């Protein structure tokens, strides 16, 4: 996994438009409440504002990502 960006789970992205928690393989995470945003092939994100309103959902997404991290390696 040395320097292989395909293995990261999530990152904090800070831009001029705001701050988000970005999930690399977010499209593969179970998100029945549609908490994640984004339309890319794999990336999904949660804005800071949404994360503040639903920290338990963010933690659930992180835990789900950790549970399925090996499933996501080949995607």
VEXKE-421698 format. One record per residue (C-alpha): residue number from 1; residue in three letters; x, z, y. Coordinates in pm, 1 decimal, always signed. Each point is the difference from the previous one (the first is absolute). Example, Ala and Ser with C-alpha at 12.3 -4.5 7.8 and 13.67 -1.06 7.14 Angstrom:
 seq type        u        w        v
   1  ALA  +1230.0   +780.0   -450.0
   2  SER   +137.0    -66.0   +344.0
END
This chain:
 seq type        u        w        v
   1  UNK     +0.0     +0.0     +0.0
   2  UNK   +299.5     -7.2   +233.9
   3  UNK    -99.8   -187.1   +314.1
   4  UNK   -283.4   -177.9   -182.5
   5  UNK   -292.7     +9.6   +241.6
   6  UNK   -246.2    -83.0   -278.0
   7  UNK    +13.5   +360.2   -120.5
   8  UNK   -113.0   +185.5   +309.6
   9  UNK   -339.2   +166.9     -5.5
  10  UNK    -80.3    +43.4   +368.2
  11  UNK   +160.2    +11.2   +340.5
  12  UNK    -79.6   +118.1   +347.5
  13  UNK    -17.1   -296.8   +235.4
  14  UNK    +29.7    +61.0   +373.0
  15  UNK    -82.0   -293.3   +227.7
  16  UNK   -116.3    -51.5   +356.9
  17  UNK   -357.8     -8.5   -131.1
  18  UNK    +24.0   +335.6   -176.1
  19  UNK   +114.8   +181.9   -310.9
  20  UNK   -112.5    -70.9   -355.9
  21  UNK    +73.3   +106.6   -353.2
  22  UNK    +60.3   -325.6   -188.9
  23  UNK    -39.8    -23.6   -379.3
  24  UNK   +212.8   -275.9   -152.5
  25  UNK   -235.9    -59.9   -293.4
  26  UNK   -306.3   +141.8   +172.4
  27  UNK   -223.2   -273.0   -135.5
  28  UNK    +49.2   +149.5   -347.7
  29  UNK   -114.2   +349.7   +101.1
  30  UNK   -352.3   +119.8    -69.4
  31  UNK   -165.8    +31.3   +341.6
  32  UNK   -379.0    +22.8    -48.1
  33  UNK    -52.6   +131.8   +355.2
  34  UNK   +188.9   -299.5   +148.0
  35  UNK   +232.7   +235.2   +183.2
  36  UNK   +286.5   -248.9    -18.0
  37  UNK    +12.1   -291.7   +241.1
  38  UNK   +171.5   -337.2    -24.5
  39  UNK    -51.7   -340.7   -153.8
  40  UNK   +347.6    -94.0   -114.9
  41  UNK    +82.9    -83.5   -357.6
  42  UNK   +123.8   +353.4    -78.6
  43  UNK    +43.6   +212.5   +311.6
  44  UNK   -268.1   +240.9   +112.0
  45  UNK    +26.8   +260.7   +273.0
  46  UNK   -164.5   +303.9   +154.1
  47  UNK    +23.2    +41.2   +375.8
  48  UNK   +109.2   +331.5   +144.4
  49  UNK   -347.1    +56.5   +146.4
  50  UNK   -168.9    -46.0   -338.4
  51  UNK   +262.6   +210.8   -176.5
  52  UNK    -62.1   +291.1   +237.6
  53  UNK   -373.3    -18.2    -77.2
  54  UNK    +54.9    -13.4   -376.7
  55  UNK   +324.3   +164.6   -108.0
  56  UNK   -139.9    +75.1   -346.2
  57  UNK    -65.6   -372.0    -51.7
  58  UNK   +354.9    -85.5   +105.7
  59  UNK   +138.7   +257.9   -242.5
  60  UNK   -222.8   -142.6   -273.9
  61  UNK   +135.2   -349.8    +62.7
  62  UNK   +358.4   +124.7     -8.4
  63  UNK    -62.6   +188.8   -324.7
  64  UNK   -170.4   -305.6   -154.4
  65  UNK   +294.4   -213.6   +103.2
  66  UNK   +241.4   +244.4   -160.1
  67  UNK   -202.1     +6.9   -322.2
  68  UNK     -0.3   -379.8    -22.9
  69  UNK   +344.3    -76.0   +142.7
  70  UNK   +133.2   -131.1   -329.3
  71  UNK   -312.2   -214.5    -46.2
  72  UNK    +68.3   -157.8   +337.6
  73  UNK   +362.6    -95.9    -60.6
  74  UNK    -81.6   -333.0   -162.5
  75  UNK   -275.1   -102.1   +242.9
END
